[in-house]
């Protein structure tokens, strides 16, 4: 294969260096608990080595904490921050211990469980409101 036939994305070493493992797209609510604060965030994607999270306020590079998403918890350190003109910044975090295949599979199935749980919760709240519970 000649250099002309290699996709441009493969010629950019900075992109290759950041992706040491395949990623699973998620977009689920999560929390990042640091030494000083708990941040609500969205877990955008995850791999064995790290994740991307969208936060209202970006974390500093080298800030660390625990990422909680459903049954999942991992210690992580911020390795990059991507700021946009519009929208919340995205932080790239690296896990101190790579995730297992089982953890990734559990996280991959979590969005389906989350949607069903949210629907049940909304139905229960509507039923309680209708019956006048808690007034």
C-alpha positions in Angstrom: 0.0 0.0 0.0 1.5 3.3 -1.0 1.3 6.4 1.1 -1.3 7.9 -1.2 -3.7 5.1 -0.5 -3.5 5.3 3.3 -6.5 7.2 4.9 -5.5 10.6 6.2 -6.6 9.7 9.7 -4.0 7.0 9.8 -1.3 9.4 8.9 -1.9 11.6 12.0 0.2 10.0 14.8 -1.4 12.2 17.4 -4.7 10.5 16.8 -3.2 7.0 16.9 -1.4 7.7 20.1 -4.6 8.6 21.9 -6.5 5.5 20.8 -4.9 2.5 22.4 -8.1 0.4 22.4 -11.4 0.3 20.5 -14.2 2.4 21.9 -17.9 1.7 22.7 -20.3 4.6 22.1 -22.6 5.1 25.1 -23.9 8.6 26.0 -25.2 7.7 29.5 -25.4 9.8 32.6 -22.5 9.3 35.0 -20.7 11.0 37.9 -17.0 11.9 38.3 -16.1 12.2 41.9 -12.9 14.2 42.5 -11.2 15.1 45.7 -13.1 18.4 45.9 -16.4 17.9 44.0 -18.8 15.6 42.4 -19.5 16.4 38.7 -22.5 15.2 36.8 -21.4 14.2 33.4 -22.3 12.2 30.3 -20.1 9.2 29.5 -19.8 9.5 25.8 -17.7 6.5 25.0 -15.4 4.0 26.8 -12.6 1.7 26.0 -10.4 -0.6 28.1 -7.9 2.2 28.7 -10.1 5.3 29.1 -13.2 7.3 28.3 -14.6 10.6 27.0 -16.9 12.5 29.4 -18.9 15.7 28.8 -18.8 18.0 31.8 -20.3 21.4 32.5 -16.9 22.6 33.8 -13.7 21.1 32.4 -11.4 19.3 34.8 -7.7 20.3 34.9 -5.2 18.1 33.1 -3.9 15.6 35.7 -7.0 15.9 37.9 -8.1 12.6 39.1 -11.2 10.9 40.6 -13.6 8.0 40.4 -15.9 7.6 37.4 -19.3 6.1 38.3 -21.8 5.0 35.6 -24.4 2.5 36.7 -22.7 -0.6 38.2 -19.3 0.6 36.9 -16.6 2.5 38.9 -13.0 3.2 37.9 -10.3 5.5 39.1 -9.2 7.9 36.3 -7.0 10.8 35.5 -7.7 13.6 33.0 -5.3 13.5 30.1 -6.9 16.0 27.7 -9.7 18.6 27.5 -11.5 19.6 24.3 -13.3 23.0 24.6 -16.0 24.0 22.1 -17.3 27.5 21.3 -20.8 26.1 21.9 -21.6 23.2 24.3 -19.9 21.7 27.3 -16.2 20.7 27.1 -15.2 17.0 26.8 -12.5 15.5 29.0 -10.5 12.6 28.0 -9.7 10.4 31.0 -7.4 7.4 31.4 -8.1 4.6 33.8 -5.4 3.6 36.2 -6.2 -0.1 35.6 -7.5 -1.3 32.2 -11.1 -2.5 32.2 -11.9 -6.1 31.7 -13.9 -7.5 28.9 -16.7 -8.3 31.3 -16.8 -4.7 32.6 -17.1 -3.4 29.0 -19.9 -5.8 28.2 -21.7 -4.8 31.4 -21.4 -1.1 30.4 -22.5 -1.8 26.9 -25.8 -3.3 28.2 -26.4 -0.5 30.7 -28.1 2.0 28.4 -30.9 -0.4 27.7 -31.4 -1.1 31.4 -31.2 2.7 32.1 -33.9 3.6 29.6 -36.3 0.9 31.0 -35.6 2.0 34.6 -36.3 5.7 33.7 -39.6 4.7 32.0 -40.7 2.7 35.0 -39.7 5.6 37.3 -41.8 8.1 35.2 -44.7 5.7 35.2 -44.6 5.3 39.0 -44.3 9.1 39.5 -47.3 9.7 37.2 -49.3 7.0 39.0 -48.5 8.4 42.4 -49.5 11.9 41.2 -52.8 10.6 39.8 -53.6 8.9 43.1 -52.5 11.9 45.2 -49.8 10.1 47.0 -47.4 12.5 48.9 -49.7 15.5 49.0 
